[in-house]
Amino acid sequence: MMNRRHFLSAFGTAALASSAIPAWSQYLIPEGQVRLVFNENPYGPSPKAIAEVQKILSLSAYYPDSPYDYPIRDDLFDAIAADNELSHDNLFVSSGSNEGLQAALMAYGRTGSVMTPALTYDAHLGYAEALGVTVLRVPLRSDLQVDLDAMEAMIDESVAVVYLANPNNPTGLPIDAERLRAFCRSLGPKALVIVDEAYNELTDDPESDTMVDLVREGENVLVTRTFSKIFGMAGMRVGYGMARPDIISNTFKHIMAWPNGVGLTAAYHSYIDQDFINFSRDKVREGRAMVQKTLADVGLTPVPSQTNFVFVDAGRDAMTIRRAMAEEGVLINAGYEGYPDYLRISMGKLEDLKTFDRVFKRVMART
Ligand SMILES: Cc1ncc(COP(=O)(O)O)c(C=O)c1O
């Protein structure tokens, strides 16, 4: 799967280069560009979070803790712990959930290999491989579901960690919660099971889909979450992990010394902003239905997503479509190993999805 940096250098730079925007400002979206490529959520951050951040920006000269306590992080921990019936020693914060995932692989990957679905979110897996960790990739089932039976059959003492994203990226499919619970319980004695719940809050039933009850029961499970998706704060880089205290402290040793105080402030004020959360979820769902309709209009059948992106078999070379879309300023994703015909379209603002509808229909008619 192509990562963000490579994607921008391969396709997204034409407009940047022609308008002579310096490379460091690639965050700025060139006029007219529609960016449906990185599973971002343009409806965030919460206006209350932005207002709170503005109040503390001038304090950014200081590290985000005092000599005696950690007020910003503790407020966030109090809120997360209360919601999940956990305590502070069940939690870590990280620079995006990706840092937490990397840290867990650094902590546990040294003692054995990492098993994961062949098609999944993989930034942290590449990092583990660069450190010399063996990553075992288990193909998805033909219905694109994670093959828990095959993973269970393959597990042996050489495997130290199993990584699953639930719902999975890029398919958008959740894993059946009861089956996943049984899987975590049976594998737990042999390996740490990391359940990446980056999109949990966008599923149809977040409370029954989460594996956080296994954390409360003391199972060998690490659940990660992020402020990048429903909270629309991808640029602020805040994620968190929930696990038994020993898993938290092993993982935390590999997390950078200080979190981002501005990000933590925004995270806390987003987390308690229920109006914003509802608004964000509604907009993502509305956008998802629009994208699904566009795909259906051209005769495609999207995979039923419970996330802020849609995966679809375009029935022809997806890279050709992606390139043709990019030439018209609409960035979408493709290039998934083993799935050359599949596209992934992330949510954008509703007006951007109208542009997607227009351009996609034109491109499909001529490719
Ligand atoms: C399944 C999954 N996990 C984790 C991440 C990383 O998110 P972040 O580091 O912004 O929390 C992503 C990003 O797209 C993702 O799709």
The ligand as a Tripos MOL2 file, in Angstrom:
@<TRIPOS>MOLECULE
LIG
   16    16     1     0     0
SMALL
NO_CHARGES

@<TRIPOS>ATOM
      1 C1         -6.5570    1.2590   10.8880 C.3       1 LIG1
      2 C2         -5.6880    2.4620   11.1440 C.ar      1 LIG1
      3 N1         -4.9710    2.5080   12.2640 N.ar      1 LIG1
      4 C3         -4.1910    3.5530   12.5510 C.ar      1 LIG1
      5 C4         -4.0820    4.6190   11.7030 C.ar      1 LIG1
      6 C5         -3.1460    5.7270   12.0740 C.3       1 LIG1
      7 O1         -3.8150    6.8180   12.5190 O.3       1 LIG1
      8 P1         -3.1670    7.9130   13.4630 P.3       1 LIG1
      9 O2         -1.6990    7.6260   13.5960 O.co2     1 LIG1
     10 O3         -3.4450    9.1910   12.7980 O.co2     1 LIG1
     11 O4         -3.8580    7.7480   14.7630 O.co2     1 LIG1
     12 C6         -4.8140    4.6320   10.5110 C.ar      1 LIG1
     13 C7         -4.7220    5.7820    9.5890 C.2       1 LIG1
     14 O5         -5.2660    5.8480    8.5340 O.2       1 LIG1
     15 C8         -5.6500    3.5220   10.2250 C.ar      1 LIG1
     16 O6         -6.3630    3.4530    9.0990 O.3       1 LIG1
@<TRIPOS>BOND
     1     1     2 1
     2     2     3 ar
     3     2    15 ar
     4     3     4 ar
     5     4     5 ar
     6     5     6 1
     7     5    12 ar
     8     6     7 1
     9     7     8 1
    10     8     9 2
    11     8    10 1
    12     8    11 1
    13    12    13 1
    14    12    15 ar
    15    13    14 2
    16    15    16 1
@<TRIPOS>SUBSTRUCTURE
     1 LIG1         1 GROUP 0 **** ****
